[in-house]
Amino acid sequence: MPYRLSLFFFLTLVVGCGLMIGFITSPGAWYAQLVKPAFNPPSWLFAPAWTAIYILIAIAGWLTWQRNHAGWPMKLWWAQLTLNFLWSPVFFSAHRIDLALVVILLLLFIILGFIV
C-alpha cells in the first residue's frame, strides 16, 4: 500500500470508528446524573480532545505499520485500539463501571507494553 494511502487508511479507520462509537454511545441521562469530581472537564471539550487523541493513535499505528506489519508492536497497537473502542460501550451503554475499570487497566498495560 502506498505511503500516503496507508496514512489515510489509518486516519480514516481510527478517527472514523472512534467518532462513530462516540456518537453511538454518547453520554446520556445516566452519565449526567453521576457525581463527578471538580476536575471533570466540561462536556464540550471531549469531542475535540478525543479527535486529537485518535489522530495521534492513528499516526502511532501507521508509523508502527511502516516498520513491521506483523510484529509485536503492531499486535499491541491493535489490542489497544480494540480496548479503546470497547471502553465507551462498556461504560456509557452497559453502565458497567466495574468492567470499564478492567478495560482501562488492561489498556494501560497494553500501552505500556507498546511504549517499551
FIFITOR-863396 format. One record per residue (C-alpha): residue in three letters; y, z, x. Coordinates in steps of 0.2 Angstrom, whole numbers. Layout:
BEGIN
Ala/Y/Z/X;
...
This chain:
BEGIN
Met/0/0/0;
Pro/17/-5/7;
Tyr/28/9/14;
Arg/42/9/1;
Leu/30/6/-14;
Ser/19/21/-9;
Leu/35/32/-9;
Phe/40/25/-26;
Phe/22/29/-32;
Phe/23/47/-26;
Leu/40/50/-33;
Thr/35/42/-50;
Leu/19/52/-51;
Val/26/69/-46;
Val/43/69/-54;
Gly/37/59/-69;
Cys/22/70/-73;
Gly/32/86/-69;
Leu/46/81/-81;
Met/33/76/-94;
Ile/24/93/-93;
Gly/41/102/-93;
Phe/46/93/-110;
Ile/29/96/-117;
Thr/28/114/-113;
Ser/47/118/-114;
Pro/50/137/-116;
Gly/52/141/-135;
Ala/55/157/-145;
Trp/41/166/-136;
Tyr/49/164/-119;
Ala/66/168/-127;
Gln/60/185/-133;
Leu/53/190/-116;
Val/63/204/-107;
Lys/69/196/-91;
Pro/77/203/-76;
Ala/96/202/-72;
Phe/92/190/-58;
Asn/84/177/-70;
Pro/93/161/-68;
Pro/102/153/-83;
Ser/92/140/-93;
Trp/102/125/-89;
Leu/98/127/-70;
Phe/79/124/-72;
Ala/79/106/-75;
Pro/89/101/-60;
Ala/81/113/-49;
Trp/63/108/-54;
Thr/68/89/-52;
Ala/74/93/-34;
Ile/58/103/-31;
Tyr/47/89/-37;
Ile/56/76/-27;
Leu/53/87/-11;
Ile/35/89/-16;
Ala/33/70/-18;
Ile/41/67/-1;
Ala/29/80/7;
Gly/14/72/-1;
Trp/20/54/4;
Leu/23/60/22;
Thr/6/68/22;
Trp/-2/52/15;
Gln/6/42/28;
Arg/-3/52/42;
Asn/-20/54/34;
His/-25/48/17;
Ala/-41/59/16;
Gly/-38/74/27;
Trp/-37/92/23;
Pro/-18/92/22;
Met/-19/79/8;
Lys/-33/88/-1;
Leu/-22/104/-1;
Trp/-7/94/-7;
Trp/-17/88/-22;
Ala/-23/105/-25;
Gln/-5/112/-25;
Leu/1/98/-36;
Thr/-13/102/-49;
Leu/-10/121/-49;
Asn/9/117/-50;
Phe/6/106/-65;
Leu/-6/119/-73;
Trp/6/133/-72;
Ser/18/128/-86;
Pro/4/125/-100;
Val/-4/142/-95;
Phe/12/151/-96;
Phe/23/143/-109;
Ser/9/135/-121;
Ala/-5/148/-119;
His/6/163/-116;
Arg/-6/169/-103;
Ile/5/179/-91;
Asp/-11/186/-83;
Leu/-18/169/-79;
Ala/-1/162/-74;
Leu/0/175/-61;
Val/-18/170/-55;
Val/-12/152/-54;
Ile/4/157/-44;
Leu/-6/167/-32;
Leu/-18/153/-29;
Leu/-4/141/-27;
Leu/4/152/-14;
Phe/-12/152/-4;
Ile/-14/133/-5;
Ile/4/131/0;
Leu/2/142/15;
Gly/-13/133/20;
Phe/-4/116/18;
Ile/10/123/29;
Val/-2/128/43;
